[in-house]
Amino acid sequence: MKPNVAGLTRALCLVAVVAAVGLLPWLSGKDPALTVLRARSAEQEPTEEALDAVRRDLGLDAGPLSLLGKWAGGLLRGDLGTSWVSGTDVLPSVTAGLQVSLALMGVALAVAVLLAAALVAPVLVRGRGSAGGFAAMLAAVPEFLLATVALLVCGVWLGWLPTSGWQGPENMVLPAIALGVPAGGLLGRLVADALPAVLDERWVELWRGAGVGRARISAAALRRVLPPLVPQFGMAAVGLTGGAVAVETVFAVPGIGRAALGAAKSQDLPLLQGSVLALLLLGLVTGVLAALVRRRLLGPALRDAGLALPPARPVRTHPAVPSTLLAVLAVTIGWGLLRDPYAVNTTARLASPSWAHPLGTDGLGRDVLARLGHGAASTVGTAAAVCLLGLLIALALGFLPGVASGAADIANALPPVIVGILVAAVVGPGTGGATLAVTLLSWPALSAHAAALVQEVRASAFLTAQRAIGATPWWILTRHVLPSVAGPVARHALLRLPGIALALASLGFLGLGAQPPAPEWGLLLDESRAYVERAPWAALAPAVALALLAVLAVSGAAYTSGRRRVRKAAPALKEVPVAV
């Protein structure tokens, strides 16, 4: 029953996404004829006659259902329609952009695998955790932030590599590094966190006692670790798809992500529809391939039962690390909040850091420190609202695991940037649209956690006793199940707060979130790109703040988990006699 519910939900969600893409001209509530007319010719007067001509040319007069049916029929024939702006066929443009993006993601995936191997190698040699913390910090750095820093340092300051274009292999280096390093950090963290517990299993000790070599044991340990983690690897590959949109924009790479973003801004809906469908198909294919790889690694004996990993050892960190980072961020933000983020002083444009402007000024002479401080309140406050909404959705779907599982498969195949493009095409770019886009994708991990806890609580002997003494279902739900589930899931949601803030910042960086003159961190990075060579401090300030926020989240979570582990182990340690 449950697999059927999950499959039905998956199919319905996929149909809903495709229908939403096909109905974008009417969902937006705007007249696409005006946007297309301005995109075709900015000088032409938007008279009613000119707009009617555009509507007839685009077939908008036939109505939404007719246009949707025509578009769906074209999909079945492999026809994605004609661009509203350029008048060219969409399919060749989508194919060309997809080829560029696949090449870039292939190189980025190679970088990720090499970095993950370098992070995991010391764990295999030592037999204990050593790379998890550093790998987690790398995984927390967003692609657009790393792309901006790489562009600034390697492309502008040192002049080692091209900063834009797609002319040769040298143009792939910086974009592939920007995409591959966070993905490699994630893969390395997952494996490095799981390996120490696997290396402590009984079979490893028996193999060593039998004289099996270290290389063979390491290979067997990796084979033991990989199957349960393959779905996470698939999600990392989907993350490359979303990150490619920002990276292609930074380096002016003519890929499918940049094409989708440009089509959304110009309201070239056929091109946007084709690009989004290509990205969605890429995500779904990646998920299917991950499932096939997992089945291959498990083999026929364990294919149905699966293979669970032992509990991972939490990564320990010194309390001084998160404390210092929190103090630096708090002082910087507090100092900035005392200043005016909107005061324009054209005589002090692009001023270097000084006592009057500790972090310099931007292109309009506004104080960077002030905009950084006020932007923190906006970015983190919006992220907190998204966390709360995602928590409520997860708690509701935790009681419907079949529905949640099917919807989560589609949600995981759509990175926040792609959903942000679709939402921006409907409601326009802005903080509300970015909040909605991230909220739509913030619940799958939380709902999976909630569903597992609900199943565990419902199966407990305590609830069986409550039912036996006549407790009503509402009493059990409100007094026992929800309190047992809400607390752990709320803590999980709080740990995801920095990641949500980074997702909002990435949408702001792409122009899909907060709009000028709002002092939002992603928007600050986007505004500073035009003069990054003359005034790098304007870009470095929000970049460093985002990096510190990411590292604070990782180190704080590691410290908290380490303390919980020590508290749980303390009673057992007291009972063990100490030999003198």
C-alpha positions, 0 to 999 in steps of 0.5 A: 500500500505504502509504495503505491501511495508513494508512487502515486504521489510522485507521479502527481507531483511530477505532473503538477510541476510540468503543468505549472511550467506549461501554465507559466504565462497565466500563473504569472498574472502579467501580460507576457506580450508586453515583456516580449515586446520590450525584449524584442525591441526596447524602442517600440511603443507598447501600443494595443495594436503592437501587443495584439500582434505579439499575442497572435504571434505567440498564440496567447489568444487561444487560452491557457488550456489550449496552449498547455495542450499544444505545448504538451503535444510538442513535448511528445514529438520532441518539440520544445517550441520557439523562443518568444524573444529570438524566434529560434527553436528552443530544442537546439538552445537547450541541447547546446546549454545542456551539453555545456552544463554536463561537461562542466558538471562532469569535471566538477564531479571528478574534482569532488571525487578526488577531494573526497578521496584525499579527505577519506585517505587519512581515515583509512590509514589511521583507522579513526576520524580525522577529516569530518570537521574540515570536510563539513566546513568545505561542504558548507561553503556555497558554490556562488561564494567560492566562485566569487572568491576564485574569480577575484583571487585566481582570475583578477589578482593573480591572472592565472586563469580566464574569468569568463567564457567557454573557449577551451579547457582552461575556462573549465578550471575555476567553475569546476573547482567552485562546484566540485569543492563543496560537493567533494567536502560533502562526499568526504564528510559522509564517508569520513564520518561513517568509516571509523564506526565501520572499522570498529566492527567485528569483521575487521578485527577478524580479517586483521587476525587472519592476516588480510592486508590493509588495502583489502580491508580498506576496500571492503570497508568502503564497499560496506560504507557506500551503499547506504550513502549512495542516495546522498551522493545522488542528492549531491549530484543534483546539488551540482545542477543547482549550483551550476546556475550561480557558477555559470552566471559568475563565469558567463558560461553558456550552460543550461542554468544560465539560459534558464535564469536569463529566460526567467528574467526576460520572460522567454517562457518557451526557453524557460520551460525547456530549460527547467524540464531539462534540469528536472529530468537531469535530477530525476535521472541522477536519482534513478542512477543512484538507486541502480548503483546502490542495488549493484553495490548491495548485491542480490542477497541484501537488495531487499533488506538493505544495509544500515550503517552503525551510528557515526561518531560525532566530530569533536571540536574545541569550544573556542572555535564556535565561541570565537566565530560567534563573537566575531560575527556578533561584534561585526553585525552589532557595529554595522547595525549602529550605522545607516545602510542607505546613506549615499555619498557619491564623493566616497564611492569605492573608498578603501577601508578606513576608520570612517568606513571600516569595511570601505564603501560600495559603488554608491558610497554606502557604508559596507559595514552598515549594509553587512550588519543590517543584511544579517538581520534580514537574511537570518530573520527570513531564514528563521521564518523558513525554518518554522514553516518547514518544521510545520510542514514536516510535522504534518507530513511525518504522519503521512510517510507514503505521501511525504516519500513520493513528494520528497523525491520530486522536491529533491530533484529540484534545487532551490535555484530552479524553484526560485526561477519558477517562483520568480516567473510567477510572483516576480523576484523578491524576498517573498518569492525567495522565501516561498521557493526555499520553503517548498524544498526545506521539508524533505529531510525534516519530514523523514526525521519526523516520520521515523520518530512517529513510527518509533513512538507509535510502536512503543509499549508505553502507547500500547498501555495508554490505549489499553487504559482507554486513552483517546487518540487525540489525547495520545497525539497531543500529549505523547506523540507530538511532544516526543517528535516536535522537540528533536525535529525542531532541533534538527530544523535549527541546525539547518538555519545557516544552510537556509540562510545560504540558500536565500543568499544564493537567490539574492545573488542571482537577482531572484531574492531581495531587490535593491536597495535592500542590504541582503548578503547575496544581493551585496555580492551581486552588486559588487561584482561589477567593480570587484577589481577596483574595490574587492572589499565590497565583495569580500565582506559578505563573502567572509561573513557567509563563510564564517556563518557556515563554519559556525554552523558546522563547528557549533553542531559538532561541539553540541553533538560531542557534549551530548555524547559525553553526557550519555557516556558519563554514567557508564564511565562512573561505574568502571573502576579505574586501575592505578 
